[in-house]
Amino acid sequence: MRTTDMQVRSLFDRDVQYIIPLFQRHYVWDKEDQWEPLWKDIVEKVRQNLSQSHNSHFTGAIVVHQKLTNLDEVPKYEIIDGQQRLTTFQIILCALRDRCLSLKAKVPECDAIARRADRYILNQDILPPSPVDEEYKLIPTESDKDSFQALVKGNTDQSSGKIKEVYDYFKQNIVNYVGNDCAKMLKLFHSILNSFSFVQILLDADDEPEKIFESLNARGKSLLQFDLLRNNLFLRAREDRDGLYTRYWQDFETPYWDPEVRSGTSSELFLQHFLMAKLGRARVKPEFNFYQRQYHRNLVDAQGVEYEFSELKRYAEVYQEMKDCQDDSEVGRRMKFYETFELTTLHPFLLFIICEVGLSGCELNYVFDILESYTIRRMLCCRGKAGLKNFNIFFSELIRELRNDFSLESFVSRMSEQNSDTRKYPTDDEVEPTLHIRYQEDPALFPDDSTIVFPGNRVVKAALHGLWSETAGQIKKKLIRYILYQIELVKRAEDRFAESLTFRDRLTLEHVMPNNWKETWRLPIVEGIVIYEHDSDGTPSVSVNREVGDESLLYAELFSDEYRENNRYLERPSRDGLADKSYADAFNLALVRDDLLQSIGNLTLVTPPLNSRLGNRTFPEKKEALNEHSSLRLNREICEYGDWSVNVIRERAEKLIAYFCKIWPSLDRFADNICRR
């Protein structure tokens, strides 16, 4: 390794070519973090030079490795580190040259500066026949090359992207700073050439460029973890880099994997999930360190760096299939569930199942069934996404434990054997037909969100009877919409003549009995409309004998005028305020209605305009509107009911819950199915 102090002048004043390898990242410097500070430094150096202060400004290190060339070719250097600085200074020189050319008609002296600047941008003494691009002093990465070379040739209208942005920025600043003053332009030019110093590190053949690259940090924009990995891989490869790039890497350089373009499919997130799948670890940050110390270090030497490239490409192809969610993809179709709720927690385990275990076809779909049921039950019963917070730990354990012995039996068995309070898996034996009001009295049903539980049907039943509004977290409305949509799909599948349906976020939840039912829905006041019973264990229950009668009142009319004036009867009603003691049954019926408002039996899907139209209307009015404007099976079935009583809501809830348990079975059902295979 040899080090030399250099300035912009000494870097570019001879015929030379700096080549940025294909695998290096594209130009990423930006205005706020790099361009503005650099321009301020340039202006400050001009000021210092005018006051006879000639201290140079250290700009960072340039690490290069000389390439073998023919005697008649210009010397060529591969840039290991420093490409952002070199590219920026080349573009500044282009902007300065072009401004001088635009002034030469008015200020002829500027033409000499333009011609001089051109010597630092283009090689002058090229002998024919010369290699392609021999005239350029800098060869950027493939993605920046055309735009950069257009600037060098003065064809600014053919330049684009970040390269054109940095050019425009410095060109405008030069115009504003210099104006038409040729003397000031010359001072600016001299300051750029002579006042910015570098340490050029020339590597010998036996140096390890990847380690030098990792250890250097100057003013440059922070490297992403995937940038560090890319440079490390290619620098360790040394030979056939272009071939490796073409076979395994070029797709990673597309916008699809750029975190600034698509954060959801970024290379950073992919690297994290790749390592979690390979290592079975819940935490892999910083990713590049884990790659080097935990993954690369344990590879067999004989596998070589090409194996690393091939594994990244293989995993990336599956990962892209998972993220794109295309209907014609076996994996993509099943990932739509995770896309809907923006879930990535299970991506590492799915990568493990597909890439390491090699599952496909029916077995892979069976794993998808189990995971989707597990996830949606957790979100429904355990505070939405908060119920998934320990998935990383649990499924990382499964990756380590099942790596060498995976089967559907071992997978389900491992999940079933969790008997601790934090991981117990309730079974179907716990299912019992109980009223929603009794579920509220059993706090043990809903564990805190730190547990890893596969909620059984009893828990699901409680949530769907109305507690979803308390247990499903912030995604509760989206979750219950999705559940109703999937039930709609199953109902349509039962009819081979039915048209297809695509889930749309614009479908909204509609409460058939509205939240504000008390304003328009009447209560019968005939005694005997409510029947009071006790179950075999002594628990009181309430059923409704008759909800429609000739004699009825609005909710407010149950109470005396004095009570309504002095009490919050809508929020905290009391039987003491009833206008007549005979209204007690109607009051109790109102409590049951309130209790069933959020039951899945009282919910359906409609478009926003129809939702607004339905509002707090009575059931006959809603039924007429649904019949006229909705083709959903869910709504067609609602229209078949003669009234919308609490008994109807309970009956419909039980039917919809049965559909839920069919679509997303409990774990013991999966275990039974595997035993019968």
Buried (B, 14 or more C-beta within 10 A) or exposed (E): EEEEEBBBBBBBEBBBBBBBBBBBBBBBBBEEBBBEEBBEBBBEBBEBBEEEEEEBBEBBBBBBBEEEEEEEBBEBBBBBBBBBBBBBBBBBBBBBBBBBBBBBEEBEEBBEBBEBBBBBBBBEEBEEEEBEEBBBBBBBBEBBBBBBBBBBBEEBEEBEBBBBBBBBBBBEBBBEBBEEBBEBBBBBBBBBBBBBBBBBBBBEEEBEBBEBBBEBEBBBBEBBBBBBBBBBBBBBBEEEBEEBBEEBBEEBBEEBBBBEEBEEBBBBBBBBBBBBBBBBBBEBEEBBEBBBEBBBEEEEEEEEBBEBBBBBBEBBEBBBBBBBBBEEBBBBBBBEBBBBBEBBBBBBBBBBBBBBBEBEEEBBBBBBBBBBBBBBBBBBBBBBBBBBBBBBEBBBBBBEBBEEEBEBEEBBEBBBEBEEEEBBBBBBEBBEEBBBBBBBEEEEBBBEBEBBBBBBBBBBBBBBBBBBEEBBBEBBEBBBBBBBBBBBBEBBEEEEEBEEBEBEEEBBBBBBBBEEBBEBBBBBBBEEBBEEEEEEEEEEEBEBEBBEBEEBBEBEBBBBEEBBEEBEBEEEBEEEBBBEEEBBBBBBBBEBBBBBBBBBBBBBBBBEEBBEBBBBBBBEBBBEBBEEBBEBBBBEEBBEBEEBBBBBBBEBBBEBBEBBBEBBBBBBBBBEBBEEE
